Amino acid sequence: VLVVGATGTIGSAVAALLDVRHEVLHASQSRAPLKVDLADLMSIRALYRHTGPVDAVVCVAGQAIFRPLAALTDADLSTTIGNKLMGQVNLVRHGLEQVTDGGSFTLTSGMLGRHPVPGGVAIAMANSAVEAFVRAAALELPRGIRINAVAPSWVKETLVAMNLDPSRGTPVGAVAAAYGRAVEGTMTGEVLDVSQP
Ligand SMILES: NC(=O)c1ccc[n+]([C@@H]2O[C@H](COP(=O)([O-])OP(=O)(O)OC[C@H]3O[C@@H](n4cnc5c(N)ncnc54)[C@H](OP(=O)(O)O)[C@@H]3O)[C@@H](O)[C@H]2O)c1
C-alpha cells in the first residue's frame, strides 16, 4: 500500500494501522523515504516508476490555504487547487496503470466542503471537488479498481498542536480506521465522514 503523506498527523496513524497487515510504502514531500511533490506531475510519475505495481494508494496529503475570502490571493487558490485537488486527481490519473486488479485509491477531502466556516472558502472548494471526482471516477475505473474519499473533521491531535480546544476533535486513531475500511472494504465512490465518535 502506497501512503502519500505518511509523515503527517493523519498519515502516520494510517501508515501504522495498515502496516499491521500490509507492506506499506511511505511517501511524502520531504520527510518520508519516498519523495513526491503532489503539485508536480513529473514527481508523481517518478514516484510510480519507483514503486512499480501497488495494491492500493492512500493520499493523506495536499496543501490547502485557510484564509478569509477578502484576503485570498490568486496564489492561495492555485496552491490549494494544485495540491489538494489536482495533486490527488493526478495521483489517480497517473497511478491507474500501477494499481493491481481489484485495488483501490483512497483520497482525502474534509468536512469544510459541506459544513463551511469563515476562512475556509479555498479548502471547501477543493474538498467538494475531490468528493465529486471520487463519485464520478468510480463509475469509470477499470479492472475492479475502487476509489473513495475520507472526509475528516478536526483531528484532536491537530487541535492540541494548534493550542485550540481539543474537546470537539476526533482522535486520530478513529480517522485512521476510516482509511483502513476504505482500503480493506468493498465500497467504491463513497465519502467516509469521520467526525467525533
Ligand atoms: N488534521 C486535521 O484536523 C484535518 C481535518 C480535515 C482534513 N484534513 C486533511 O487531511 C490531510 C492531512 O492532514 P494532516 O493534518 O495529517 O497534515 P499534516 O500533519 O500537515 O501532514 C501533511 C502530510 O502531507 C505531506 N505533504 C505536504 N505537502 C505535500 C506535497 N506537495 N506533496 C506530497 N506530500 C505533501 C507532508 O509531507 P512532509 O512531512 O514530508 O512535509 C505530510 O506527510 C490534508 O489534506 C488536510 O486538509 C486534516
The ligand as an SDF file (V2000), in Angstrom:
LIG
                    3D

 48 52  0  0  0  0  0  0  0  0999 V2000
   -5.7110   17.3580   10.7130 N   0  0  0  0  0  0  0  0  0  0  0  0
   -6.9820   17.7380   10.6080 C   0  0  0  0  0  0  0  0  0  0  0  0
   -7.6210   18.1810   11.5910 O   0  0  0  0  0  0  0  0  0  0  0  0
   -7.6880   17.6100    9.2800 C   0  0  0  0  0  0  0  0  0  0  0  0
   -9.0670   17.8060    9.2190 C   0  0  0  0  0  0  0  0  0  0  0  0
   -9.7100   17.6830    7.9820 C   0  0  0  0  0  0  0  0  0  0  0  0
   -8.9800   17.3880    6.8400 C   0  0  0  0  0  0  0  0  0  0  0  0
   -7.6430   17.2120    6.9330 N   0  0  0  0  0  0  0  0  0  0  0  0
   -6.8870   16.9000    5.7030 C   0  0  0  0  0  0  0  0  0  0  0  0
   -6.1210   15.7340    5.8800 O   0  0  0  0  0  0  0  0  0  0  0  0
   -4.9110   15.8160    5.1250 C   0  0  0  0  0  0  0  0  0  0  0  0
   -3.7320   15.5350    6.0380 C   0  0  0  0  0  0  0  0  0  0  0  0
   -3.7920   16.4130    7.1550 O   0  0  0  0  0  0  0  0  0  0  0  0
   -2.7240   16.3330    8.3400 P   0  0  0  0  0  0  0  0  0  0  0  0
   -3.2430   17.1940    9.4280 O   0  0  0  0  0  0  0  0  0  0  0  0
   -2.3400   14.9240    8.6160 O   0  0  0  0  0  0  0  0  0  0  0  0
   -1.4890   17.1010    7.6510 O   0  0  0  0  0  0  0  0  0  0  0  0
   -0.0060   17.2750    8.1890 P   0  0  0  0  0  0  0  0  0  0  0  0
    0.1900   16.7200    9.5510 O   0  0  0  0  0  0  0  0  0  0  0  0
    0.3550   18.7040    7.9260 O   0  0  0  0  0  0  0  0  0  0  0  0
    0.8350   16.3520    7.1710 O   0  0  0  0  0  0  0  0  0  0  0  0
    0.8450   16.6570    5.8200 C   0  0  0  0  0  0  0  0  0  0  0  0
    1.4900   15.4970    5.0650 C   0  0  0  0  0  0  0  0  0  0  0  0
    1.4190   15.7970    3.6800 O   0  0  0  0  0  0  0  0  0  0  0  0
    2.7280   15.8310    3.1340 C   0  0  0  0  0  0  0  0  0  0  0  0
    2.7360   16.8470    2.0870 N   0  0  0  0  0  0  0  0  0  0  0  0
    2.5100   18.1830    2.2130 C   0  0  0  0  0  0  0  0  0  0  0  0
    2.5720   18.7820    1.0180 N   0  0  0  0  0  0  0  0  0  0  0  0
    2.8510   17.7860    0.1150 C   0  0  0  0  0  0  0  0  0  0  0  0
    3.0660   17.7720   -1.2810 C   0  0  0  0  0  0  0  0  0  0  0  0
    3.0050   18.8900   -2.0280 N   0  0  0  0  0  0  0  0  0  0  0  0
    3.3400   16.5960   -1.8740 N   0  0  0  0  0  0  0  0  0  0  0  0
    3.4010   15.4440   -1.1580 C   0  0  0  0  0  0  0  0  0  0  0  0
    3.2200   15.3980    0.1830 N   0  0  0  0  0  0  0  0  0  0  0  0
    2.9490   16.5730    0.7990 C   0  0  0  0  0  0  0  0  0  0  0  0
    3.6370   16.1300    4.3060 C   0  0  0  0  0  0  0  0  0  0  0  0
    4.9540   15.6800    3.9510 O   0  0  0  0  0  0  0  0  0  0  0  0
    6.2970   16.1450    4.7330 P   0  0  0  0  0  0  0  0  0  0  0  0
    6.1280   15.7620    6.1740 O   0  0  0  0  0  0  0  0  0  0  0  0
    7.4000   15.3570    4.0960 O   0  0  0  0  0  0  0  0  0  0  0  0
    6.4040   17.6220    4.5380 O   0  0  0  0  0  0  0  0  0  0  0  0
    2.9530   15.2990    5.3830 C   0  0  0  0  0  0  0  0  0  0  0  0
    3.2750   13.9200    5.2270 O   0  0  0  0  0  0  0  0  0  0  0  0
   -4.9030   17.2230    4.4870 C   0  0  0  0  0  0  0  0  0  0  0  0
   -5.4280   17.1190    3.1850 O   0  0  0  0  0  0  0  0  0  0  0  0
   -5.8770   18.0020    5.3560 C   0  0  0  0  0  0  0  0  0  0  0  0
   -6.5050   19.0590    4.6560 O   0  0  0  0  0  0  0  0  0  0  0  0
   -6.9680   17.3080    8.1160 C   0  0  0  0  0  0  0  0  0  0  0  0
  1  2  1  0
  2  3  2  0
  2  4  1  0
  4  5  1  0
  4 48  2  0
  5  6  2  0
  6  7  1  0
  7  8  2  0
  8  9  1  0
  8 48  1  0
  9 10  1  0
  9 46  1  0
 10 11  1  0
 11 12  1  0
 11 44  1  0
 12 13  1  0
 13 14  1  0
 14 15  2  0
 14 16  1  0
 14 17  1  0
 17 18  1  0
 18 19  2  0
 18 20  1  0
 18 21  1  0
 21 22  1  0
 22 23  1  0
 23 24  1  0
 23 42  1  0
 24 25  1  0
 25 26  1  0
 25 36  1  0
 26 27  1  0
 26 35  1  0
 27 28  2  0
 28 29  1  0
 29 30  1  0
 29 35  2  0
 30 31  1  0
 30 32  2  0
 32 33  1  0
 33 34  2  0
 34 35  1  0
 36 37  1  0
 36 42  1  0
 37 38  1  0
 38 39  2  0
 38 40  1  0
 38 41  1  0
 42 43  1  0
 44 45  1  0
 44 46  1  0
 46 47  1  0
M  CHG  2   8   1  16  -1
M  END
$$$$
